[in-house]
Amino acid sequence: MRITTADAFDDSQLTAVDRANTSRWRLTWPELKLLFIASTGFFIDAYDIFNINLVVVVLNILINGKLSGTILNASLQGGVLKAAVNIGCVIGQIGFGLAGDILGRHTIYGFEMIVTTVATILVISGPISLGKNLFTYITVFRVLMGIGIGGDYPMSASVVADRANLRRRGTMVTFIFAMQGWGSFIGAIVFIILMAIYKKGIEHHHHISQLNSLWRIYTGVIIIPGIITIVQRLLMTESARMRGVQAIRGDPSLLTRGGAKVMGVREAELSQKHEENEKHIEKHGEGDSERDSAEVEAPTTGGAVASTAAARAAAWRDAREYFSEWRHLKILIGTTMSWFLLDIIFYGISLNQSIFITALGLASSKDPWEFLWQQGVANVIIAIGGFLPGYYFTLFTIEYLGRKKIQIMGLTMNAIIFAILAGKYTALKANSSGLIACFIFLQFFFNFGANATTFVVPAEVFPTRVRGFGHGVSAASGKCGAIIASLAVSIMATNVGPQNVLWLFFGIAVIAIPFTFLIPETKDRDADLIDLEERREKALWQAGQGF
């Protein structure tokens, strides 16, 4: 039995009460089901991405006997291991994003989680007898894990944005991304619980080898919700807007014969200019006039259309035509560069937090168990103090402040905090309370700022027909920044010092701000309506020119 998560704008799927619901907060039952399915996947993704921060510390003790977040005998001091998921993400984001546009969301949704779950099983299956080669083994399968995680970015964003009511769309997309904060927080809590369970053996009896089972349980426990999420996603149906895209690709004349209804968009939302263009094309365009004037219903199926070679070619043509225009390409540049620069500083801190925590004296014990406990507690404090509150400040204000204001404000505050951390580095090392406060505020303004909005905006600013590709390319650009951070930060922290790395992050935050101005405000903006108008204007012009 398929799980129906009805479109918020599709009146046939909603009750009279739901149709009257224009609240920015009161969600319908189908919207709640949709959020549960999409957000659970993002919780799993975040857990898998950020657990490496603590796993690296455990493996360094287990294999090298070192109390450090830097692995000296692994490629680029462990940077490749930390970058592995992000390398895979680039492939998954572009690949799954394109596949979702070409084949439809419901055909693809769920397979990204299958890849992630299988990869997690393979990661925790690596034998300890490999020694330092275990780092290489884990790196390989974390790349595979990243392909699945990367696919979840454009797929979940598109699945939710395709269905969401405009007045609640930003809130809904932010909600699923906010689960990244919960994934990080719960991951740190699970680690602390496991450390407490293993305390007697590791601290009292000095059985360091018990860390071998600890990191495997810590990494593998997320497999259980992963399997549940796979089932839910595979049972989802296609959205009305995606079915409309597939129908228009199969019969382009539908665009001028009630394209709004085919797309599931209310005709009342079209401007007078849309209506005049449509009447002109119906009167003067080619084709059977009786057929053109007939009422066109939104398609109930679209999979068969999407499976044809012609439809796949049409999907590629959509992407080429849409982004060949500067007005659209500059938006893509804005979303990609904002995300690229943001992820350099966000992942530069998040994936290397253990290095900065150690360097700044927050984890200084020489006892292995105590050192790991301090690392876990510091991660929990930072997550609960800044990571989670930042996401929910965005969630509760995004439909009022808008996306651009939040992004600019967040980047500005990040730059200021990085300047404080770098400028007062020596003083802060002697003041742990001031230091932890800076890290908390840094994470707060990452998430009440660009880390949230760079995910939300590409899901809203591009129309359904190219949304997967646009979001996938933007996210892949961000992960390229994350890869740079993963590979470079640990080396730079060792060679030039954490203080200079923090100054570099300050400069990157400042540079990222101007790219935000290339992006239009997406609050209450329907990209499909705008796209329909542009395509109809083009059809009208071509009809007038005799094409």
Helices and strands as residue ranges (DSSP letters): G 11-13, H 16-19, H 29-50, H 52-59, I 60-64, G 75-78, H 79-103, H 105-108, H 111-123, G 128-130, H 133-163, H 169-197, H 199-199, I 200-204, G 208-210, H 211-220, H 223-234, H 240-250, G 252-256, H 259-262, G 267-269, H 272-284, H 289-292, H 303-306, H 309-323, H 326-350, H 353-359, H 368-382, I 383-387, H 388-401, H 403-423, H 425-429, H 432-447, H 450-461, H 464-495, H 498-512, G 513-518, H 527-545
